[in-house]
Amino acid sequence: MGTVTIGVRVPRRLKEELKALGIDYAREIREYLEMRVRQEKARRLVEEMEGLSREVGPVSGNLAAELVRESRDEG
């Protein structure tokens, strides 16, 4: 997996505080960005599922149980 550099401008005071506190800001930023990507993917997936649910509308009965039974019968 290749990497790229992302530049972020912060106040000098903030960088000095991070260094004084021994905070690995590169790791912190990487982890934060990875978390934000996961959150955004999840949010979009929920939106998509809600849209599909509105299109399909209400389902009568216990659909999950019926699907499990069908799957067992086929297997």
Stockholm file with secondary structure:
# STOCKHOLM 1.0

chainA/1-75         MGTVTIGVRVPRRLKEELKALGIDYAREIREYLEMRVRQEKARRLVEEMEGLSREVGPVSGNLAAELVRESRDEG
#=GR chainA/1-75 SS CCCCCCCCCCCHHHHHHHHHTTCCHHHHHHHHHHHHHHHHHHHHHHHHHHHHHHHHCCCCSCHHHHHHHHHHHHC
#=GC SS_cons        CCCCCCCCCCCHHHHHHHHHTTCCHHHHHHHHHHHHHHHHHHHHHHHHHHHHHHHHCCCCSCHHHHHHHHHHHHC
//
